[in-house]
Amino acid sequence: MQRSTIGKIENSLKNCHEYLPGAVSSMNRLVSPSIGFERGDGAYMWDSDGKKYTDFHAAFAPHLLGHNNKEVNDAVIETIGKQRSLFGSGPVALEGELAALLCTEIAALEKVTFLNTGSEATALAVKLSRAVTGRDHFIVVQGSYNGNTDELACNVFNTLEEIGPRVSPGEYPIRPLGAGTVIDQQRLVHVVNFNDLDSIRYVCSRYPVAAVITEPVLQNIGVVKPDDGYLAGLRALADELGFLMIMDEVKTGFRQGVGGYAAVADVSPDLFTYGKAVANGFPIAILGGKSKYMDVLASPDLSRRPLVAGTYNGHPVGVAAAIATVNILKSQGEVIFSHLEKLGALAEQGITDVLTARGVAGVVARVGSAFSFYFMDHAPRDFHDLLVNHDFNRDVEVRRKMIGEGAYLVPVATKQCSISAAHTEGDIEFMVERFAAALR
């Protein structure tokens, strides 16, 4: 990189620190070490000094095909070249193309609507569930991040002092993810643990519950899998008790197949939310589900219709990127997902072998291309299990040492690692070697 270019980058990074709170636009990016990345290509990123990193973070998981996939980028460029602008009025053919593609390829989807962020999609899902059921209360899962809106931004990472010991059946105190919210005063949100159907029934026996919203695999605290029968049991409870089942697939969607984790589990929720990997890093989010619920968004009865409004909803750039990404996964999916599974298995086995050779209590939890390592003797099944048994400090220390050696895992304990289709077996070997060195 030329010295003049480096100088310009250094000045721009100084501007970040001077004019942006925390130097970032999303506080999730406020980590240590704080690295100013300048370029991404495939499985790699380069920082402002030109240092190369093999990326296992993938910007919190969107880059399923790798950074700056040429086919996806070309589709965006072509869309701009055809002057497919943001019109702000009437139906748009490009949105119809994506909607038909999704609803054709994903059996459980009958209708969809497009938004810009996962947080918008999950907030609308909850609002729609209330409109459909006429109920106000809803249930969230401890350790499942479902967006930054007031009612949903709670109870991801907490201490035992904040939420207390495990209770089942029962619920946990609401713990907002930041200041300025009144979530703890509204008393409409109820928090239970993952894999705990008894607590869902317990809450539903006491309050009129409109919906339960959860990630099918908790991927904001690593990879915490559902117990056998848990998701099917949640589906059965929704049918029995009359609440809607909302599956938040903003992170899990499209990483194991076009149908998301719901297809893997063979469970059909009432509503889905998608984001991240569906457009390989371009901004778009999706709320979809059964027609009888989705049609309420356009109900002629205004007293039943939730407000859906967003100038940038269905922006042609994000829509074009999503069409290209889904078409790639549709036409090349067998090869791509086989490759991802192979690399995921190599990562899992490699890290497991290192832990065994070092005599360190540890385990790898993995679903396809998403994995996480835990310093405990078993894979966690809920947040309390993780909180009591995992060595969080060692987790962060290992990640920071790996970053120093060129393998980028976000330096936050338990955060999911993501493999892209652009990674090679050599990249996995490199990562495992750096893990072994960091563990020393």
Protein Blocks (a to p, Z undefined) as FASTA:
>chain_A
ZZklmmmmmmmmmmmmmmgghhiabfklmccdddddfbdehjbccdfkopacddfklnno
lamnoghifklmmmmmmmmmnopacehpajdfklmmmmmmmmmmmmklmbdcddfbfklm
mmmmmmmmmmmnopabdcddehiagbjbfklmghkbccfklnopaddedddddddfbehi
aklmnopaccddehilklmmmmmmmpccfbdcddfbdcknopadddehklmmmmmmmmmn
opacdddfklmgoklojnlmmlmnopacfbdcdehjlnnopacddddddfklmmmmmgfb
lklmccdddfkgoiaklmmmmmmmmmmmmmmmmmmmmmmmmmmmmmmmmmmmmmmmnopa
cddddehjbccddddfbdcfbfklmmmmpcfklmmmmmmmmmmnopacdfbehiacdddf
kbcfklmmmmmmmmmmmmZZ
